[in-house]
Amino acid sequence: MKKSRRTFTADFKARVAIEAIKEIKTISEPAQIYQLHPNLITH
């Protein structure tokens, strides 16, 4: 059976982007918290 694609709200994307811009943590740390691939955060 096929997995359905996850959709992300604009609020979620903004939260992740702000955390990446702050550079308090490495890219891999928020990726693990939000269950995303680090490449998605850098994009």
C-alpha distance matrix in Angstrom:
0.0 3.8 6.6 9.5 12.7 15.5 18.7 22.0 25.2 28.5 29.9 27.3 27.8 31.6 31.6 29.8 32.0 35.2 34.4 33.9 37.1 39.1 38.5 39.3 36.3 34.7 31.6 29.5 30.6 29.2 26.0 25.5 26.6 24.3 21.4 21.7 22.4 26.2 26.0 24.6 27.7 30.1 28.9
3.8 0.0 3.8 6.4 9.3 12.3 15.5 18.9 22.1 25.2 26.9 24.4 24.6 28.4 28.6 26.8 28.8 32.1 31.5 30.8 34.0 36.1 35.6 36.6 33.7 32.1 28.8 27.0 28.3 26.7 23.5 23.4 24.5 21.9 19.1 19.0 19.6 23.3 22.8 21.3 24.5 26.8 25.4
6.6 3.8 0.0 3.8 6.5 8.9 12.4 15.5 18.9 22.0 23.5 20.8 21.2 25.0 25.0 23.2 25.4 28.6 27.9 27.5 30.7 32.7 32.2 33.1 30.3 28.9 25.7 23.9 24.9 23.2 20.1 20.0 20.9 18.3 15.6 15.6 16.7 20.4 20.3 18.5 21.4 24.0 22.8
9.5 6.4 3.8 0.0 3.8 6.5 9.3 12.8 15.9 19.1 20.8 18.5 18.9 22.6 23.0 21.6 23.7 26.8 26.6 26.3 29.3 31.4 31.4 32.4 29.9 28.8 25.4 24.1 25.0 22.8 19.9 20.3 20.7 17.6 15.6 15.3 16.8 20.4 20.0 17.6 20.4 23.1 21.5
12.7 9.3 6.5 3.8 0.0 3.8 6.4 9.8 13.2 16.0 18.0 15.7 15.6 19.3 20.0 18.5 20.2 23.5 23.4 23.0 25.8 28.2 28.2 29.5 27.1 25.9 22.4 21.5 22.6 20.1 17.4 18.3 18.8 15.4 13.6 12.7 14.1 17.4 16.8 14.1 17.0 19.6 17.9
15.5 12.3 8.9 6.5 3.8 0.0 3.8 6.6 10.0 13.1 14.6 12.1 12.5 16.2 16.6 15.3 17.4 20.4 20.3 20.3 23.1 25.2 25.5 26.5 24.4 23.6 20.2 19.5 20.1 17.3 15.0 16.0 15.8 12.3 11.2 10.6 12.8 15.9 15.8 12.8 14.9 18.0 16.6
18.7 15.5 12.4 9.3 6.4 3.8 0.0 3.8 6.7 9.8 11.7 9.9 10.2 13.7 14.7 14.0 15.7 18.6 19.2 19.4 21.8 24.0 24.8 26.0 24.4 23.9 20.5 20.4 20.8 17.6 15.9 17.4 16.8 13.0 12.9 12.0 14.3 16.8 16.5 12.9 14.6 17.6 15.9
22.0 18.9 15.5 12.8 9.8 6.6 3.8 0.0 3.8 6.6 8.2 6.2 6.6 10.1 11.0 10.6 12.4 15.1 15.8 16.3 18.5 20.6 21.7 22.9 21.5 21.4 18.3 18.6 18.7 15.2 14.0 15.9 14.8 11.0 12.0 11.0 13.7 15.4 15.5 11.8 12.5 15.7 14.3
25.2 22.1 18.9 15.9 13.2 10.0 6.7 3.8 0.0 3.8 5.3 5.2 6.4 8.7 10.0 11.0 12.4 14.4 15.7 16.8 18.4 20.3 22.0 23.2 22.4 22.8 20.0 20.8 20.4 16.7 16.3 18.3 16.5 13.0 14.8 14.0 16.8 18.1 18.2 14.4 14.4 17.4 16.0
28.5 25.2 22.0 19.1 16.0 13.1 9.8 6.6 3.8 0.0 3.8 5.5 5.1 6.1 8.6 10.0 10.4 12.1 14.2 15.3 16.2 18.3 20.4 21.8 21.6 22.1 19.4 20.9 20.6 16.8 16.9 19.4 17.6 14.4 16.6 15.4 17.7 18.2 18.1 14.4 13.8 16.3 14.9
29.9 26.9 23.5 20.8 18.0 14.6 11.7 8.2 5.3 3.8 0.0 3.8 5.5 5.2 6.2 8.7 9.9 10.6 12.4 14.3 15.3 16.7 19.0 19.8 19.8 21.0 18.7 20.1 19.2 15.3 16.2 18.3 15.9 13.1 16.0 15.4 18.2 18.5 19.1 15.7 14.3 17.1 16.5
27.3 24.4 20.8 18.5 15.7 12.1 9.9 6.2 5.2 5.5 3.8 0.0 3.8 5.4 5.1 6.3 8.6 10.0 10.8 12.5 14.3 15.7 17.4 18.1 17.5 18.3 15.9 16.8 15.9 12.1 12.6 14.6 12.4 9.4 12.2 11.8 14.7 15.3 16.2 12.8 11.6 14.9 14.6
27.8 24.6 21.2 18.9 15.6 12.5 10.2 6.6 6.4 5.1 5.5 3.8 0.0 3.8 5.5 5.3 6.1 8.6 10.0 10.6 12.2 14.4 15.9 17.4 16.8 17.1 14.3 15.9 15.7 12.0 12.1 14.9 13.5 10.4 12.8 11.2 13.4 13.4 13.7 10.3 9.0 11.8 11.2
31.6 28.4 25.0 22.6 19.3 16.2 13.7 10.1 8.7 6.1 5.2 5.4 3.8 0.0 3.8 5.5 5.0 6.0 8.5 9.8 10.4 12.2 14.5 16.0 16.2 17.1 15.0 17.1 16.5 12.9 14.0 16.8 15.0 12.6 15.5 14.1 16.2 15.5 15.9 12.9 10.7 12.9 12.7
31.6 28.6 25.0 23.0 20.0 16.6 14.7 11.0 10.0 8.6 6.2 5.1 5.5 3.8 0.0 3.8 5.5 5.3 6.3 8.7 10.1 10.9 13.0 13.7 13.7 15.2 13.5 15.2 13.9 10.3 12.1 14.4 12.1 10.2 13.7 13.1 15.5 14.8 16.2 13.4 10.9 13.5 14.3
29.8 26.8 23.2 21.6 18.5 15.3 14.0 10.6 11.0 10.0 8.7 6.3 5.3 5.5 3.8 0.0 3.8 5.5 5.2 6.3 8.7 10.1 11.2 12.3 11.6 12.3 10.0 11.8 11.0 7.4 8.7 11.5 10.0 8.1 11.1 9.9 12.0 11.0 12.5 10.0 7.2 10.2 11.3
32.0 28.8 25.4 23.7 20.2 17.4 15.7 12.4 12.4 10.4 9.9 8.6 6.1 5.0 5.5 3.8 0.0 3.8 5.4 5.1 6.2 8.7 10.2 12.3 12.3 12.7 10.4 13.1 13.0 9.9 11.1 14.3 13.4 11.6 14.2 12.2 13.4 11.7 12.3 10.1 7.0 8.6 9.5
35.2 32.1 28.6 26.8 23.5 20.4 18.6 15.1 14.4 12.1 10.6 10.0 8.6 6.0 5.3 5.5 3.8 0.0 3.8 5.4 5.1 6.2 8.9 10.4 11.5 12.9 11.7 14.5 13.7 10.8 13.0 15.9 14.3 13.3 16.4 15.1 16.4 14.5 15.6 13.7 10.3 11.6 13.0
34.4 31.5 27.9 26.6 23.4 20.3 19.2 15.8 15.7 14.2 12.4 10.8 10.0 8.5 6.3 5.2 5.4 3.8 0.0 3.8 5.5 5.3 6.8 7.6 8.0 9.7 9.0 11.5 10.2 7.6 10.4 12.9 11.4 11.2 14.3 13.4 14.8 12.7 14.6 13.3 9.7 11.3 13.6
33.9 30.8 27.5 26.3 23.0 20.3 19.4 16.3 16.8 15.3 14.3 12.5 10.6 9.8 8.7 6.3 5.1 5.4 3.8 0.0 3.8 5.5 5.5 7.9 7.7 7.9 6.5 9.8 9.8 7.7 9.6 12.7 12.3 12.0 14.3 12.6 13.0 10.2 11.7 11.0 7.2 7.9 10.6
37.1 34.0 30.7 29.3 25.8 23.1 21.8 18.5 18.4 16.2 15.3 14.3 12.2 10.4 10.1 8.7 6.2 5.1 5.5 3.8 0.0 3.8 5.4 8.4 9.7 10.4 9.7 13.3 13.2 11.4 13.4 16.5 15.9 15.5 18.0 16.1 16.4 13.5 14.3 13.7 10.0 9.7 11.9
39.1 36.1 32.7 31.4 28.2 25.2 24.0 20.6 20.3 18.3 16.7 15.7 14.4 12.2 10.9 10.1 8.7 6.2 5.3 5.5 3.8 0.0 3.8 5.5 8.0 9.9 10.5 13.8 12.8 11.5 14.3 16.8 15.8 16.1 18.9 17.8 18.3 15.5 17.0 16.5 12.7 12.8 15.4
38.5 35.6 32.2 31.4 28.2 25.5 24.8 21.7 22.0 20.4 19.0 17.4 15.9 14.5 13.0 11.2 10.2 8.9 6.8 5.5 5.4 3.8 0.0 3.8 5.4 6.6 7.9 11.2 10.6 10.3 12.9 15.2 14.9 15.8 18.1 16.8 16.8 13.5 15.3 15.6 12.0 11.7 14.9
39.3 36.6 33.1 32.4 29.5 26.5 26.0 22.9 23.2 21.8 19.8 18.1 17.4 16.0 13.7 12.3 12.3 10.4 7.6 7.9 8.4 5.5 3.8 0.0 3.8 6.9 9.3 11.6 9.9 10.1 13.4 14.8 14.1 15.7 18.2 17.7 18.1 15.2 17.7 17.9 14.3 14.7 18.0
36.3 33.7 30.3 29.9 27.1 24.4 24.4 21.5 22.4 21.6 19.8 17.5 16.8 16.2 13.7 11.6 12.3 11.5 8.0 7.7 9.7 8.0 5.4 3.8 0.0 3.8 6.5 8.0 6.3 7.4 10.3 11.4 11.3 13.2 15.2 14.8 15.1 12.3 15.3 15.8 12.5 13.3 16.8
34.7 32.1 28.9 28.8 25.9 23.6 23.9 21.4 22.8 22.1 21.0 18.3 17.1 17.1 15.2 12.3 12.7 12.9 9.7 7.9 10.4 9.9 6.6 6.9 3.8 0.0 3.8 5.5 5.6 7.5 9.0 10.5 11.6 13.3 14.4 13.4 12.9 9.7 12.5 13.8 10.9 11.1 14.8
31.6 28.8 25.7 25.4 22.4 20.2 20.5 18.3 20.0 19.4 18.7 15.9 14.3 15.0 13.5 10.0 10.4 11.7 9.0 6.5 9.7 10.5 7.9 9.3 6.5 3.8 0.0 3.8 5.6 6.0 6.4 9.0 10.4 11.1 11.9 10.3 9.4 6.1 8.9 10.0 7.2 7.8 11.4
29.5 27.0 23.9 24.1 21.5 19.5 20.4 18.6 20.8 20.9 20.1 16.8 15.9 17.1 15.2 11.8 13.1 14.5 11.5 9.8 13.3 13.8 11.2 11.6 8.0 5.5 3.8 0.0 3.8 5.7 4.9 6.2 8.7 10.0 9.9 8.9 8.0 5.7 9.3 10.7 9.0 10.2 13.5
30.6 28.3 24.9 25.0 22.6 20.1 20.8 18.7 20.4 20.6 19.2 15.9 15.7 16.5 13.9 11.0 13.0 13.7 10.2 9.8 13.2 12.8 10.6 9.9 6.3 5.6 5.6 3.8 0.0 3.8 5.3 5.3 6.4 8.8 9.7 10.0 10.4 8.8 12.5 13.0 10.8 12.6 15.8
29.2 26.7 23.2 22.8 20.1 17.3 17.6 15.2 16.7 16.8 15.3 12.1 12.0 12.9 10.3 7.4 9.9 10.8 7.6 7.7 11.4 11.5 10.3 10.1 7.4 7.5 6.0 5.7 3.8 0.0 3.8 5.4 4.9 6.0 8.0 8.0 9.5 8.3 11.6 11.0 8.6 11.2 13.9
26.0 23.5 20.1 19.9 17.4 15.0 15.9 14.0 16.3 16.9 16.2 12.6 12.1 14.0 12.1 8.7 11.1 13.0 10.4 9.6 13.4 14.3 12.9 13.4 10.3 9.0 6.4 4.9 5.3 3.8 0.0 3.8 5.5 5.4 5.5 4.7 5.8 5.5 8.9 8.5 7.2 10.1 12.4
25.5 23.4 20.0 20.3 18.3 16.0 17.4 15.9 18.3 19.4 18.3 14.6 14.9 16.8 14.4 11.5 14.3 15.9 12.9 12.7 16.5 16.8 15.2 14.8 11.4 10.5 9.0 6.2 5.3 5.4 3.8 0.0 3.8 5.6 4.9 6.4 7.9 8.5 12.1 11.9 11.0 13.8 16.1
26.6 24.5 20.9 20.7 18.8 15.8 16.8 14.8 16.5 17.6 15.9 12.4 13.5 15.0 12.1 10.0 13.4 14.3 11.4 12.3 15.9 15.8 14.9 14.1 11.3 11.6 10.4 8.7 6.4 4.9 5.5 3.8 0.0 3.8 5.6 7.9 10.5 11.0 14.4 13.3 11.9 15.1 17.3
24.3 21.9 18.3 17.6 15.4 12.3 13.0 11.0 13.0 14.4 13.1 9.4 10.4 12.6 10.2 8.1 11.6 13.3 11.2 12.0 15.5 16.1 15.8 15.7 13.2 13.3 11.1 10.0 8.8 6.0 5.4 5.6 3.8 0.0 3.8 5.6 9.0 10.2 12.9 11.0 10.1 13.7 15.1
21.4 19.1 15.6 15.6 13.6 11.2 12.9 12.0 14.8 16.6 16.0 12.2 12.8 15.5 13.7 11.1 14.2 16.4 14.3 14.3 18.0 18.9 18.1 18.2 15.2 14.4 11.9 9.9 9.7 8.0 5.5 4.9 5.6 3.8 0.0 3.8 7.0 9.3 11.9 10.5 10.8 14.2 15.4
21.7 19.0 15.6 15.3 12.7 10.6 12.0 11.0 14.0 15.4 15.4 11.8 11.2 14.1 13.1 9.9 12.2 15.1 13.4 12.6 16.1 17.8 16.8 17.7 14.8 13.4 10.3 8.9 10.0 8.0 4.7 6.4 7.9 5.6 3.8 0.0 3.8 6.3 8.3 6.8 7.6 10.8 11.8
22.4 19.6 16.7 16.8 14.1 12.8 14.3 13.7 16.8 17.7 18.2 14.7 13.4 16.2 15.5 12.0 13.4 16.4 14.8 13.0 16.4 18.3 16.8 18.1 15.1 12.9 9.4 8.0 10.4 9.5 5.8 7.9 10.5 9.0 7.0 3.8 0.0 3.8 5.4 5.5 7.1 9.3 10.4
26.2 23.3 20.4 20.4 17.4 15.9 16.8 15.4 18.1 18.2 18.5 15.3 13.4 15.5 14.8 11.0 11.7 14.5 12.7 10.2 13.5 15.5 13.5 15.2 12.3 9.7 6.1 5.7 8.8 8.3 5.5 8.5 11.0 10.2 9.3 6.3 3.8 0.0 3.8 5.4 5.3 6.5 8.8
26.0 22.8 20.3 20.0 16.8 15.8 16.5 15.5 18.2 18.1 19.1 16.2 13.7 15.9 16.2 12.5 12.3 15.6 14.6 11.7 14.3 17.0 15.3 17.7 15.3 12.5 8.9 9.3 12.5 11.6 8.9 12.1 14.4 12.9 11.9 8.3 5.4 3.8 0.0 3.8 5.4 5.2 6.2
24.6 21.3 18.5 17.6 14.1 12.8 12.9 11.8 14.4 14.4 15.7 12.8 10.3 12.9 13.4 10.0 10.1 13.7 13.3 11.0 13.7 16.5 15.6 17.9 15.8 13.8 10.0 10.7 13.0 11.0 8.5 11.9 13.3 11.0 10.5 6.8 5.5 5.4 3.8 0.0 3.8 5.6 5.2
27.7 24.5 21.4 20.4 17.0 14.9 14.6 12.5 14.4 13.8 14.3 11.6 9.0 10.7 10.9 7.2 7.0 10.3 9.7 7.2 10.0 12.7 12.0 14.3 12.5 10.9 7.2 9.0 10.8 8.6 7.2 11.0 11.9 10.1 10.8 7.6 7.1 5.3 5.4 3.8 0.0 3.8 5.4
30.1 26.8 24.0 23.1 19.6 18.0 17.6 15.7 17.4 16.3 17.1 14.9 11.8 12.9 13.5 10.2 8.6 11.6 11.3 7.9 9.7 12.8 11.7 14.7 13.3 11.1 7.8 10.2 12.6 11.2 10.1 13.8 15.1 13.7 14.2 10.8 9.3 6.5 5.2 5.6 3.8 0.0 3.8
28.9 25.4 22.8 21.5 17.9 16.6 15.9 14.3 16.0 14.9 16.5 14.6 11.2 12.7 14.3 11.3 9.5 13.0 13.6 10.6 11.9 15.4 14.9 18.0 16.8 14.8 11.4 13.5 15.8 13.9 12.4 16.1 17.3 15.1 15.4 11.8 10.4 8.8 6.2 5.2 5.4 3.8 0.0
